[in-house]
Structures are given as C-alpha cells and as structure tokens.
Amino acid sequence: MAKKRSCRRTKQENDIHGQAVRIRKMTDEQLVAYIEGEREKAYMEGMHSVPQISEFLEQAASLPGIGAEVIGRLMAFAGEGGSI
C-alpha cells in the first residue's frame, strides 16, 4: 500500500501523526513516565465514574427482596472495611 502524502491528510490525521512522532522520539524513561501517567489518568477517571458504595446501596434498597435490615448490615460491613 502506498504511503499517503502529507498534503492529503486531514486535520485529525495530522494530529494523530504528530502525536505518534512525539511518542516515537521519546527516550525509554520518557515512555515509561508517559505510560504511567496515562494509566494513572485512566484509573482516576474510572474511580470517578463508578458510583460510590453508599449510593449503590441506596439504589439497591429499591429492589424487591432487599429490605432495610439487609441494607443496614451491608452498610455496617462496608463501614467496618473502610469503604464508607
């Protein structure tokens, strides 16, 4: 397959190409720092998107078969474990 000429690239393709070039030119130390930073960022985004345990238990209380006693025991268990 022939290489696409740079004058024919879209803005998005140019952005991706620029980022790829920057990554290829990184040293080993810079690559490791970049990957760890991206992993940490993804982890933190995932932490904020997951509902908190107390919110989850409040939502679970509306399900049939789960009463106040079960929710109370689960809240106590989560409190003992340091989750709340």
PyMOL Python script that loads the backbone (N, CA, C, O; Angstrom):
from pymol import cmd

cmd.read_pdbstr("""\
ATOM      1  N   MET A   1       0.848  -1.169   0.000  1.00  0.00           N
ATOM      2  CA  MET A   1       0.000   0.000   0.000  1.00  0.00           C
ATOM      3  C   MET A   1       0.895   1.234   0.000  1.00  0.00           C
ATOM      4  O   MET A   1       1.869   1.315   0.749  1.00  0.00           O
ATOM      5  N   ALA A   2       0.558   2.160  -0.827  1.00  0.00           N
ATOM      6  CA  ALA A   2       1.360   3.379  -0.960  1.00  0.00           C
ATOM      7  C   ALA A   2       1.148   4.295   0.249  1.00  0.00           C
ATOM      8  O   ALA A   2       0.072   4.331   0.845  1.00  0.00           O
ATOM      9  N   LYS A   3       2.190   5.019   0.583  1.00  0.00           N
ATOM     10  CA  LYS A   3       2.122   5.966   1.692  1.00  0.00           C
ATOM     11  C   LYS A   3       1.262   7.152   1.283  1.00  0.00           C
ATOM     12  O   LYS A   3       1.346   7.632   0.153  1.00  0.00           O
ATOM     13  N   LYS A   4       0.431   7.623   2.216  1.00  0.00           N
ATOM     14  CA  LYS A   4      -0.424   8.768   1.932  1.00  0.00           C
ATOM     15  C   LYS A   4       0.400  10.054   2.027  1.00  0.00           C
ATOM     16  O   LYS A   4       1.154  10.239   2.982  1.00  0.00           O
ATOM     17  N   ARG A   5       0.263  10.910   1.072  1.00  0.00           N
ATOM     18  CA  ARG A   5       1.024  12.161   1.054  1.00  0.00           C
ATOM     19  C   ARG A   5       0.536  13.070   2.174  1.00  0.00           C
ATOM     20  O   ARG A   5      -0.659  13.136   2.462  1.00  0.00           O
ATOM     21  N   SER A   6       1.476  13.765   2.799  1.00  0.00           N
ATOM     22  CA  SER A   6       1.124  14.608   3.938  1.00  0.00           C
ATOM     23  C   SER A   6       0.208  15.755   3.542  1.00  0.00           C
ATOM     24  O   SER A   6      -0.551  16.243   4.379  1.00  0.00           O
ATOM     25  N   CYS A   7       0.255  16.193   2.310  1.00  0.00           N
ATOM     26  CA  CYS A   7      -0.622  17.290   1.890  1.00  0.00           C
ATOM     27  C   CYS A   7      -2.073  16.834   1.752  1.00  0.00           C
ATOM     28  O   CYS A   7      -2.980  17.663   1.668  1.00  0.00           O
ATOM     29  N   ARG A   8      -2.293  15.533   1.728  1.00  0.00           N
ATOM     30  CA  ARG A   8      -3.640  14.986   1.577  1.00  0.00           C
ATOM     31  C   ARG A   8      -4.258  14.559   2.913  1.00  0.00           C
ATOM     32  O   ARG A   8      -5.401  14.105   2.957  1.00  0.00           O
ATOM     33  N   ARG A   9      -3.506  14.704   3.983  1.00  0.00           N
ATOM     34  CA  ARG A   9      -4.014  14.305   5.302  1.00  0.00           C
ATOM     35  C   ARG A   9      -5.043  15.300   5.820  1.00  0.00           C
ATOM     36  O   ARG A   9      -4.956  16.501   5.561  1.00  0.00           O
ATOM     37  N   THR A  10      -6.015  14.779   6.554  1.00  0.00           N
ATOM     38  CA  THR A  10      -6.987  15.644   7.215  1.00  0.00           C
ATOM     39  C   THR A  10      -6.359  16.191   8.495  1.00  0.00           C
ATOM     40  O   THR A  10      -5.276  15.758   8.890  1.00  0.00           O
ATOM     41  N   LYS A  11      -7.025  17.130   9.136  1.00  0.00           N
ATOM     42  CA  LYS A  11      -6.518  17.706  10.386  1.00  0.00           C
ATOM     43  C   LYS A  11      -6.393  16.619  11.454  1.00  0.00           C
ATOM     44  O   LYS A  11      -5.410  16.580  12.195  1.00  0.00           O
ATOM     45  N   GLN A  12      -7.383  15.745  11.529  1.00  0.00           N
ATOM     46  CA  GLN A  12      -7.337  14.660  12.516  1.00  0.00           C
ATOM     47  C   GLN A  12      -6.157  13.730  12.243  1.00  0.00           C
ATOM     48  O   GLN A  12      -5.467  13.323  13.178  1.00  0.00           O
ATOM     49  N   GLU A  13      -5.918  13.395  10.997  1.00  0.00           N
ATOM     50  CA  GLU A  13      -4.785  12.542  10.643  1.00  0.00           C
ATOM     51  C   GLU A  13      -3.461  13.216  10.983  1.00  0.00           C
ATOM     52  O   GLU A  13      -2.529  12.558  11.445  1.00  0.00           O
ATOM     53  N   ASN A  14      -3.374  14.529  10.755  1.00  0.00           N
ATOM     54  CA  ASN A  14      -2.158  15.265  11.104  1.00  0.00           C
ATOM     55  C   ASN A  14      -1.928  15.269  12.609  1.00  0.00           C
ATOM     56  O   ASN A  14      -0.791  15.137  13.063  1.00  0.00           O
ATOM     57  N   ASP A  15      -3.007  15.421  13.393  1.00  0.00           N
ATOM     58  CA  ASP A  15      -2.880  15.396  14.851  1.00  0.00           C
ATOM     59  C   ASP A  15      -2.376  14.036  15.335  1.00  0.00           C
ATOM     60  O   ASP A  15      -1.488  13.955  16.183  1.00  0.00           O
ATOM     61  N   ILE A  16      -2.954  12.977  14.784  1.00  0.00           N
ATOM     62  CA  ILE A  16      -2.538  11.627  15.169  1.00  0.00           C
ATOM     63  C   ILE A  16      -1.085  11.387  14.759  1.00  0.00           C
ATOM     64  O   ILE A  16      -0.308  10.813  15.522  1.00  0.00           O
ATOM     65  N   HIS A  17      -0.727  11.820  13.574  1.00  0.00           N
ATOM     66  CA  HIS A  17       0.651  11.652  13.098  1.00  0.00           C
ATOM     67  C   HIS A  17       1.630  12.410  14.004  1.00  0.00           C
ATOM     68  O   HIS A  17       2.685  11.885  14.362  1.00  0.00           O
ATOM     69  N   GLY A  18       1.277  13.630  14.367  1.00  0.00           N
ATOM     70  CA  GLY A  18       2.141  14.423  15.247  1.00  0.00           C
ATOM     71  C   GLY A  18       2.338  13.762  16.594  1.00  0.00           C
ATOM     72  O   GLY A  18       3.447  13.740  17.129  1.00  0.00           O
ATOM     73  N   GLN A  19       1.259  13.223  17.142  1.00  0.00           N
ATOM     74  CA  GLN A  19       1.367  12.534  18.432  1.00  0.00           C
ATOM     75  C   GLN A  19       2.222  11.273  18.289  1.00  0.00           C
ATOM     76  O   GLN A  19       3.039  10.986  19.164  1.00  0.00           O
ATOM     77  N   ALA A  20       2.051  10.529  17.221  1.00  0.00           N
ATOM     78  CA  ALA A  20       2.840   9.319  17.008  1.00  0.00           C
ATOM     79  C   ALA A  20       4.326   9.645  16.881  1.00  0.00           C
ATOM     80  O   ALA A  20       5.172   8.925  17.411  1.00  0.00           O
ATOM     81  N   VAL A  21       4.638  10.727  16.181  1.00  0.00           N
ATOM     82  CA  VAL A  21       6.038  11.130  16.024  1.00  0.00           C
ATOM     83  C   VAL A  21       6.626  11.502  17.388  1.00  0.00           C
ATOM     84  O   VAL A  21       7.745  11.103  17.712  1.00  0.00           O
ATOM     85  N   ARG A  22       5.869  12.268  18.188  1.00  0.00           N
ATOM     86  CA  ARG A  22       6.356  12.643  19.522  1.00  0.00           C
ATOM     87  C   ARG A  22       6.619  11.407  20.380  1.00  0.00           C
ATOM     88  O   ARG A  22       7.616  11.350  21.099  1.00  0.00           O
ATOM     89  N   ILE A  23       5.733  10.423  20.306  1.00  0.00           N
ATOM     90  CA  ILE A  23       5.910   9.209  21.105  1.00  0.00           C
ATOM     91  C   ILE A  23       7.132   8.427  20.621  1.00  0.00           C
ATOM     92  O   ILE A  23       7.909   7.927  21.435  1.00  0.00           O
ATOM     93  N   ARG A  24       7.308   8.318  19.299  1.00  0.00           N
ATOM     94  CA  ARG A  24       8.458   7.581  18.771  1.00  0.00           C
ATOM     95  C   ARG A  24       9.782   8.230  19.141  1.00  0.00           C
ATOM     96  O   ARG A  24      10.787   7.532  19.277  1.00  0.00           O
ATOM     97  N   LYS A  25       9.809   9.532  19.305  1.00  0.00           N
ATOM     98  CA  LYS A  25      11.048  10.229  19.619  1.00  0.00           C
ATOM     99  C   LYS A  25      11.372  10.237  21.115  1.00  0.00           C
ATOM    100  O   LYS A  25      12.427  10.732  21.511  1.00  0.00           O
ATOM    101  N   MET A  26      10.486   9.702  21.946  1.00  0.00           N
ATOM    102  CA  MET A  26      10.716   9.704  23.391  1.00  0.00           C
ATOM    103  C   MET A  26      11.813   8.722  23.772  1.00  0.00           C
ATOM    104  O   MET A  26      12.011   7.699  23.116  1.00  0.00           O
ATOM    105  N   THR A  27      12.525   9.054  24.850  1.00  0.00           N
ATOM    106  CA  THR A  27      13.503   8.120  25.405  1.00  0.00           C
ATOM    107  C   THR A  27      12.754   7.064  26.207  1.00  0.00           C
ATOM    108  O   THR A  27      11.550   7.190  26.433  1.00  0.00           O
ATOM    109  N   ASP A  28      13.461   6.023  26.638  1.00  0.00           N
ATOM    110  CA  ASP A  28      12.833   4.972  27.430  1.00  0.00           C
ATOM    111  C   ASP A  28      12.211   5.542  28.704  1.00  0.00           C
ATOM    112  O   ASP A  28      11.089   5.197  29.072  1.00  0.00           O
ATOM    113  N   GLU A  29      12.954   6.412  29.360  1.00  0.00           N
ATOM    114  CA  GLU A  29      12.460   6.997  30.608  1.00  0.00           C
ATOM    115  C   GLU A  29      11.199   7.833  30.362  1.00  0.00           C
ATOM    116  O   GLU A  29      10.249   7.779  31.142  1.00  0.00           O
ATOM    117  N   GLN A  30      11.201   8.596  29.282  1.00  0.00           N
ATOM    118  CA  GLN A  30      10.031   9.399  28.952  1.00  0.00           C
ATOM    119  C   GLN A  30       8.831   8.520  28.599  1.00  0.00           C
ATOM    120  O   GLN A  30       7.699   8.833  28.968  1.00  0.00           O
ATOM    121  N   LEU A  31       9.083   7.413  27.880  1.00  0.00           N
ATOM    122  CA  LEU A  31       7.996   6.497  27.530  1.00  0.00           C
ATOM    123  C   LEU A  31       7.350   5.892  28.768  1.00  0.00           C
ATOM    124  O   LEU A  31       6.125   5.829  28.871  1.00  0.00           O
ATOM    125  N   VAL A  32       8.183   5.448  29.706  1.00  0.00           N
ATOM    126  CA  VAL A  32       7.656   4.848  30.928  1.00  0.00           C
ATOM    127  C   VAL A  32       6.836   5.873  31.700  1.00  0.00           C
ATOM    128  O   VAL A  32       5.749   5.555  32.184  1.00  0.00           O
ATOM    129  N   ALA A  33       7.340   7.098  31.823  1.00  0.00           N
ATOM    130  CA  ALA A  33       6.615   8.148  32.538  1.00  0.00           C
ATOM    131  C   ALA A  33       5.298   8.466  31.831  1.00  0.00           C
ATOM    132  O   ALA A  33       4.276   8.667  32.487  1.00  0.00           O
ATOM    133  N   TYR A  34       5.316   8.510  30.511  1.00  0.00           N
ATOM    134  CA  TYR A  34       4.103   8.798  29.738  1.00  0.00           C
ATOM    135  C   TYR A  34       3.053   7.710  29.944  1.00  0.00           C
ATOM    136  O   TYR A  34       1.882   8.011  30.174  1.00  0.00           O
ATOM    137  N   ILE A  35       3.466   6.453  29.862  1.00  0.00           N
ATOM    138  CA  ILE A  35       2.526   5.344  30.016  1.00  0.00           C
ATOM    139  C   ILE A  35       1.976   5.296  31.438  1.00  0.00           C
ATOM    140  O   ILE A  35       0.782   5.069  31.628  1.00  0.00           O
ATOM    141  N   GLU A  36       2.823   5.504  32.428  1.00  0.00           N
ATOM    142  CA  GLU A  36       2.345   5.509  33.812  1.00  0.00           C
ATOM    143  C   GLU A  36       1.376   6.660  34.050  1.00  0.00           C
ATOM    144  O   GLU A  36       0.386   6.500  34.764  1.00  0.00           O
ATOM    145  N   GLY A  37       1.654   7.813  33.460  1.00  0.00           N
ATOM    146  CA  GLY A  37       0.746   8.953  33.593  1.00  0.00           C
ATOM    147  C   GLY A  37      -0.605   8.681  32.961  1.00  0.00           C
ATOM    148  O   GLY A  37      -1.642   9.024  33.529  1.00  0.00           O
ATOM    149  N   GLU A  38      -0.598   8.061  31.782  1.00  0.00           N
ATOM    150  CA  GLU A  38      -1.855   7.719  31.117  1.00  0.00           C
ATOM    151  C   GLU A  38      -2.640   6.682  31.920  1.00  0.00           C
ATOM    152  O   GLU A  38      -3.864   6.759  32.024  1.00  0.00           O
ATOM    153  N   ARG A  39      -1.917   5.709  32.486  1.00  0.00           N
ATOM    154  CA  ARG A  39      -2.583   4.689  33.287  1.00  0.00           C
ATOM    155  C   ARG A  39      -3.206   5.313  34.532  1.00  0.00           C
ATOM    156  O   ARG A  39      -4.336   4.983  34.892  1.00  0.00           O
ATOM    157  N   GLU A  40      -2.480   6.208  35.188  1.00  0.00           N
ATOM    158  CA  GLU A  40      -2.999   6.878  36.385  1.00  0.00           C
ATOM    159  C   GLU A  40      -4.221   7.724  36.041  1.00  0.00           C
ATOM    160  O   GLU A  40      -5.204   7.743  36.782  1.00  0.00           O
ATOM    161  N   LYS A  41      -4.148   8.421  34.912  1.00  0.00           N
ATOM    162  CA  LYS A  41      -5.282   9.245  34.487  1.00  0.00           C
ATOM    163  C   LYS A  41      -6.515   8.374  34.221  1.00  0.00           C
ATOM    164  O   LYS A  41      -7.622   8.726  34.628  1.00  0.00           O
ATOM    165  N   ALA A  42      -6.328   7.253  33.547  1.00  0.00           N
ATOM    166  CA  ALA A  42      -7.440   6.345  33.258  1.00  0.00           C
ATOM    167  C   ALA A  42      -8.008   5.756  34.546  1.00  0.00           C
ATOM    168  O   ALA A  42      -9.221   5.594  34.676  1.00  0.00           O
ATOM    169  N   TYR A  43      -7.133   5.439  35.492  1.00  0.00           N
ATOM    170  CA  TYR A  43      -7.574   4.898  36.774  1.00  0.00           C
ATOM    171  C   TYR A  43      -8.428   5.917  37.520  1.00  0.00           C
ATOM    172  O   TYR A  43      -9.481   5.574  38.059  1.00  0.00           O
ATOM    173  N   MET A  44      -7.976   7.168  37.550  1.00  0.00           N
ATOM    174  CA  MET A  44      -8.718   8.205  38.261  1.00  0.00           C
ATOM    175  C   MET A  44     -10.051   8.491  37.582  1.00  0.00           C
ATOM    176  O   MET A  44     -11.044   8.735  38.268  1.00  0.00           O
ATOM    177  N   GLU A  45     -10.099   8.468  36.262  1.00  0.00           N
ATOM    178  CA  GLU A  45     -11.360   8.661  35.558  1.00  0.00           C
ATOM    179  C   GLU A  45     -12.315   7.520  35.866  1.00  0.00           C
ATOM    180  O   GLU A  45     -13.516   7.741  36.017  1.00  0.00           O
ATOM    181  N   GLY A  46     -11.796   6.311  35.962  1.00  0.00           N
ATOM    182  CA  GLY A  46     -12.626   5.160  36.297  1.00  0.00           C
ATOM    183  C   GLY A  46     -13.149   5.233  37.712  1.00  0.00           C
ATOM    184  O   GLY A  46     -14.278   4.824  37.983  1.00  0.00           O
ATOM    185  N   MET A  47     -12.337   5.751  38.615  1.00  0.00           N
ATOM    186  CA  MET A  47     -12.766   5.889  40.009  1.00  0.00           C
ATOM    187  C   MET A  47     -13.931   6.854  40.132  1.00  0.00           C
ATOM    188  O   MET A  47     -14.825   6.637  40.950  1.00  0.00           O
ATOM    189  N   HIS A  48     -13.937   7.909  39.340  1.00  0.00           N
ATOM    190  CA  HIS A  48     -14.986   8.908  39.437  1.00  0.00           C
ATOM    191  C   HIS A  48     -16.255   8.470  38.711  1.00  0.00           C
ATOM    192  O   HIS A  48     -17.336   8.982  39.003  1.00  0.00           O
ATOM    193  N   SER A  49     -16.145   7.547  37.785  1.00  0.00           N
ATOM    194  CA  SER A  49     -17.320   7.121  37.050  1.00  0.00           C
ATOM    195  C   SER A  49     -18.085   6.004  37.763  1.00  0.00           C
ATOM    196  O   SER A  49     -19.250   5.759  37.448  1.00  0.00           O
ATOM    197  N   VAL A  50     -17.453   5.333  38.708  1.00  0.00           N
ATOM    198  CA  VAL A  50     -18.105   4.266  39.453  1.00  0.00           C
ATOM    199  C   VAL A  50     -18.909   4.885  40.593  1.00  0.00           C
ATOM    200  O   VAL A  50     -18.387   5.720  41.331  1.00  0.00           O
ATOM    201  N   PRO A  51     -20.177   4.486  40.748  1.00  0.00           N
ATOM    202  CA  PRO A  51     -20.953   5.052  41.845  1.00  0.00           C
ATOM    203  C   PRO A  51     -20.361   4.648  43.201  1.00  0.00           C
ATOM    204  O   PRO A  51     -19.820   3.552  43.349  1.00  0.00           O
ATOM    205  N   GLN A  52     -20.468   5.518  44.153  1.00  0.00           N
ATOM    206  CA  GLN A  52     -19.963   5.236  45.490  1.00  0.00           C
ATOM    207  C   GLN A  52     -20.800   4.132  46.127  1.00  0.00           C
ATOM    208  O   GLN A  52     -21.943   3.905  45.730  1.00  0.00           O
ATOM    209  N   ILE A  53     -20.236   3.457  47.100  1.00  0.00           N
ATOM    210  CA  ILE A  53     -20.901   2.312  47.718  1.00  0.00           C
ATOM    211  C   ILE A  53     -22.211   2.721  48.373  1.00  0.00           C
ATOM    212  O   ILE A  53     -23.211   2.014  48.249  1.00  0.00           O
ATOM    213  N   SER A  54     -22.219   3.843  49.063  1.00  0.00           N
ATOM    214  CA  SER A  54     -23.453   4.265  49.733  1.00  0.00           C
ATOM    215  C   SER A  54     -24.551   4.562  48.716  1.00  0.00           C
ATOM    216  O   SER A  54     -25.715   4.236  48.952  1.00  0.00           O
ATOM    217  N   GLU A  55     -24.192   5.184  47.575  1.00  0.00           N
ATOM    218  CA  GLU A  55     -25.175   5.429  46.521  1.00  0.00           C
ATOM    219  C   GLU A  55     -25.709   4.113  45.971  1.00  0.00           C
ATOM    220  O   GLU A  55     -26.906   3.963  45.725  1.00  0.00           O
ATOM    221  N   PHE A  56     -24.796   3.163  45.784  1.00  0.00           N
ATOM    222  CA  PHE A  56     -25.187   1.852  45.264  1.00  0.00           C
ATOM    223  C   PHE A  56     -26.166   1.165  46.213  1.00  0.00           C
ATOM    224  O   PHE A  56     -27.175   0.612  45.776  1.00  0.00           O
ATOM    225  N   LEU A  57     -25.868   1.200  47.503  1.00  0.00           N
ATOM    226  CA  LEU A  57     -26.742   0.548  48.475  1.00  0.00           C
ATOM    227  C   LEU A  57     -28.099   1.236  48.553  1.00  0.00           C
ATOM    228  O   LEU A  57     -29.114   0.567  48.749  1.00  0.00           O
ATOM    229  N   GLU A  58     -28.139   2.547  48.406  1.00  0.00           N
ATOM    230  CA  GLU A  58     -29.418   3.260  48.405  1.00  0.00           C
ATOM    231  C   GLU A  58     -30.254   2.842  47.201  1.00  0.00           C
ATOM    232  O   GLU A  58     -31.469   2.680  47.313  1.00  0.00           O
ATOM    233  N   GLN A  59     -29.609   2.666  46.055  1.00  0.00           N
ATOM    234  CA  GLN A  59     -30.322   2.222  44.858  1.00  0.00           C
ATOM    235  C   GLN A  59     -30.773   0.772  45.008  1.00  0.00           C
ATOM    236  O   GLN A  59     -31.853   0.406  44.547  1.00  0.00           O
ATOM    237  N   ALA A  60     -29.952  -0.047  45.649  1.00  0.00           N
ATOM    238  CA  ALA A  60     -30.283  -1.460  45.837  1.00  0.00           C
ATOM    239  C   ALA A  60     -31.465  -1.625  46.786  1.00  0.00           C
ATOM    240  O   ALA A  60     -32.168  -2.633  46.715  1.00  0.00           O
ATOM    241  N   ALA A  61     -31.696  -0.668  47.666  1.00  0.00           N
ATOM    242  CA  ALA A  61     -32.803  -0.758  48.622  1.00  0.00           C
ATOM    243  C   ALA A  61     -34.152  -0.776  47.920  1.00  0.00           C
ATOM    244  O   ALA A  61     -35.130  -1.267  48.484  1.00  0.00           O
ATOM    245  N   SER A  62     -34.224  -0.255  46.714  1.00  0.00           N
ATOM    246  CA  SER A  62     -35.492  -0.223  45.985  1.00  0.00           C
ATOM    247  C   SER A  62     -35.796  -1.551  45.280  1.00  0.00           C
ATOM    248  O   SER A  62     -36.891  -1.724  44.744  1.00  0.00           O
ATOM    249  N   LEU A  63     -34.854  -2.477  45.274  1.00  0.00           N
ATOM    250  CA  LEU A  63     -35.076  -3.766  44.622  1.00  0.00           C
ATOM    251  C   LEU A  63     -35.971  -4.647  45.483  1.00  0.00           C
ATOM    252  O   LEU A  63     -35.881  -4.605  46.710  1.00  0.00           O
ATOM    253  N   PRO A  64     -36.835  -5.446  44.856  1.00  0.00           N
ATOM    254  CA  PRO A  64     -37.682  -6.342  45.637  1.00  0.00           C
ATOM    255  C   PRO A  64     -36.837  -7.413  46.335  1.00  0.00           C
ATOM    256  O   PRO A  64     -35.909  -7.961  45.741  1.00  0.00           O
ATOM    257  N   GLY A  65     -37.157  -7.702  47.573  1.00  0.00           N
ATOM    258  CA  GLY A  65     -36.447  -8.731  48.324  1.00  0.00           C
ATOM    259  C   GLY A  65     -35.281  -8.201  49.137  1.00  0.00           C
ATOM    260  O   GLY A  65     -34.688  -8.945  49.918  1.00  0.00           O
ATOM    261  N   ILE A  66     -34.945  -6.943  48.974  1.00  0.00           N
ATOM    262  CA  ILE A  66     -33.868  -6.355  49.760  1.00  0.00           C
ATOM    263  C   ILE A  66     -34.502  -5.323  50.687  1.00  0.00           C
ATOM    264  O   ILE A  66     -34.974  -4.272  50.253  1.00  0.00           O
ATOM    265  N   GLY A  67     -34.498  -5.650  51.956  1.00  0.00           N
ATOM    266  CA  GLY A  67     -35.135  -4.773  52.922  1.00  0.00           C
ATOM    267  C   GLY A  67     -34.145  -3.895  53.653  1.00  0.00           C
ATOM    268  O   GLY A  67     -32.945  -3.902  53.378  1.00  0.00           O
ATOM    269  N   ALA A  68     -34.680  -3.142  54.590  1.00  0.00           N
ATOM    270  CA  ALA A  68     -33.873  -2.204  55.360  1.00  0.00           C
ATOM    271  C   ALA A  68     -32.838  -2.939  56.203  1.00  0.00           C
ATOM    272  O   ALA A  68     -31.735  -2.433  56.409  1.00  0.00           O
ATOM    273  N   GLU A  69     -33.187  -4.138  56.697  1.00  0.00           N
ATOM    274  CA  GLU A  69     -32.244  -4.894  57.526  1.00  0.00           C
ATOM    275  C   GLU A  69     -31.011  -5.316  56.723  1.00  0.00           C
ATOM    276  O   GLU A  69     -29.884  -5.196  57.205  1.00  0.00           O
ATOM    277  N   VAL A  70     -31.220  -5.801  55.521  1.00  0.00           N
ATOM    278  CA  VAL A  70     -30.103  -6.233  54.674  1.00  0.00           C
ATOM    279  C   VAL A  70     -29.230  -5.025  54.311  1.00  0.00           C
ATOM    280  O   VAL A  70     -28.003  -5.104  54.362  1.00  0.00           O
ATOM    281  N   ILE A  71     -29.859  -3.925  53.951  1.00  0.00           N
ATOM    282  CA  ILE A  71     -29.104  -2.718  53.610  1.00  0.00           C
ATOM    283  C   ILE A  71     -28.313  -2.242  54.831  1.00  0.00           C
ATOM    284  O   ILE A  71     -27.161  -1.827  54.700  1.00  0.00           O
ATOM    285  N   GLY A  72     -28.923  -2.300  56.008  1.00  0.00           N
ATOM    286  CA  GLY A  72     -28.232  -1.904  57.234  1.00  0.00           C
ATOM    287  C   GLY A  72     -27.003  -2.764  57.498  1.00  0.00           C
ATOM    288  O   GLY A  72     -25.949  -2.251  57.873  1.00  0.00           O
ATOM    289  N   ARG A  73     -27.138  -4.076  57.301  1.00  0.00           N
ATOM    290  CA  ARG A  73     -25.994  -4.966  57.515  1.00  0.00           C
ATOM    291  C   ARG A  73     -24.887  -4.708  56.486  1.00  0.00           C
ATOM    292  O   ARG A  73     -23.703  -4.727  56.823  1.00  0.00           O
ATOM    293  N   LEU A  74     -25.277  -4.471  55.248  1.00  0.00           N
ATOM    294  CA  LEU A  74     -24.287  -4.173  54.219  1.00  0.00           C
ATOM    295  C   LEU A  74     -23.573  -2.843  54.504  1.00  0.00           C
ATOM    296  O   LEU A  74     -22.361  -2.737  54.315  1.00  0.00           O
ATOM    297  N   MET A  75     -24.317  -1.843  54.955  1.00  0.00           N
ATOM    298  CA  MET A  75     -23.699  -0.551  55.309  1.00  0.00           C
ATOM    299  C   MET A  75     -22.718  -0.734  56.464  1.00  0.00           C
ATOM    300  O   MET A  75     -21.630  -0.157  56.453  1.00  0.00           O
ATOM    301  N   ALA A  76     -23.102  -1.540  57.465  1.00  0.00           N
ATOM    302  CA  ALA A  76     -22.215  -1.785  58.595  1.00  0.00           C
ATOM    303  C   ALA A  76     -20.951  -2.515  58.135  1.00  0.00           C
ATOM    304  O   ALA A  76     -19.845  -2.188  58.566  1.00  0.00           O
ATOM    305  N   PHE A  77     -21.124  -3.501  57.262  1.00  0.00           N
ATOM    306  CA  PHE A  77     -19.988  -4.247  56.737  1.00  0.00           C
ATOM    307  C   PHE A  77     -19.042  -3.343  55.948  1.00  0.00           C
ATOM    308  O   PHE A  77     -17.822  -3.429  56.092  1.00  0.00           O
ATOM    309  N   ALA A  78     -19.619  -2.474  55.113  1.00  0.00           N
ATOM    310  CA  ALA A  78     -18.799  -1.543  54.337  1.00  0.00           C
ATOM    311  C   ALA A  78     -18.099  -0.547  55.247  1.00  0.00           C
ATOM    312  O   ALA A  78     -16.962  -0.157  54.982  1.00  0.00           O
ATOM    313  N   GLY A  79     -18.764  -0.136  56.309  1.00  0.00           N
ATOM    314  CA  GLY A  79     -18.149   0.792  57.269  1.00  0.00           C
ATOM    315  C   GLY A  79     -16.981   0.161  58.007  1.00  0.00           C
ATOM    316  O   GLY A  79     -15.968   0.817  58.254  1.00  0.00           O
ATOM    317  N   GLU A  80     -17.121  -1.117  58.361  1.00  0.00           N
ATOM    318  CA  GLU A  80     -16.040  -1.822  59.043  1.00  0.00           C
ATOM    319  C   GLU A  80     -14.820  -1.995  58.135  1.00  0.00           C
ATOM    320  O   GLU A  80     -13.678  -1.927  58.591  1.00  0.00           O
ATOM    321  N   GLY A  81     -15.077  -2.216  56.861  1.00  0.00           N
ATOM    322  CA  GLY A  81     -13.991  -2.426  55.899  1.00  0.00           C
ATOM    323  C   GLY A  81     -13.341  -1.131  55.448  1.00  0.00           C
ATOM    324  O   GLY A  81     -12.334  -1.159  54.740  1.00  0.00           O
ATOM    325  N   GLY A  82     -13.898  -0.001  55.844  1.00  0.00           N
ATOM    326  CA  GLY A  82     -13.334   1.286  55.460  1.00  0.00           C
ATOM    327  C   GLY A  82     -13.767   1.757  54.084  1.00  0.00           C
ATOM    328  O   GLY A  82     -13.175   2.686  53.536  1.00  0.00           O
ATOM    329  N   SER A  83     -14.788   1.132  53.518  1.00  0.00           N
ATOM    330  CA  SER A  83     -15.251   1.522  52.199  1.00  0.00           C
ATOM    331  C   SER A  83     -16.132   2.759  52.221  1.00  0.00           C
ATOM    332  O   SER A  83     -16.280   3.453  51.216  1.00  0.00           O
ATOM    333  N   ILE A  84     -16.712   3.021  53.381  1.00  0.00           N
ATOM    334  CA  ILE A  84     -17.592   4.207  53.504  1.00  0.00           C
ATOM    335  C   ILE A  84     -16.953   5.197  54.444  1.00  0.00           C
ATOM    336  O   ILE A  84     -17.515   6.263  54.694  1.00  0.00           O
TER     337      ILE A  84
END
""", "prot")
cmd.dss("prot")
cmd.show_as("cartoon", "prot")
cmd.util.cbc("prot")
cmd.orient("prot")
